[in-house]
Amino acid sequence: MATAKKPAATKTAAKKPAAKKAAVKKPAAKAAPAKKAAAKPAAKKAAPAKKTAAKPAAKKAAAPKTARKPNAAFMKPMTPSATLAAVVGANPLPRTEVTKKVWEYIKKNKLQDEANKRNINADEKLKAVFGGKKQVSMFEMTKLISDHLK
């Protein structure tokens, strides 16, 4: 019986050194990437800690400030030309209000292009404001409207 155990023990003993050699070689090759991988999570963990510490300080600093003041140039009442007055009215209005009223007119009369919402299809009143153009982009519209404000 003792001899039966010995061959089994020698077989496992013979396999163990080979397994140990393979195990020793593999971790040695992977040791460098493992260190990099271990360093990256540590760096990631440290970075959010700094950000979270900075965010509450920023919120506290922003809290005492008053509400944002609008630019005085945009809030200065301007008189619309006669052609623009047909759309927004003749009273002097700030640029922001003129733009809002033009958009109200566009939405009320359904002049926004269905295929491309950035384009406005002009009716007779807006065609005079847009310099005779049938269709204008919303970005070009603001430029053309500013030409009609004094």
Disulfide bonds with the S-S distance in Angstrom:
none
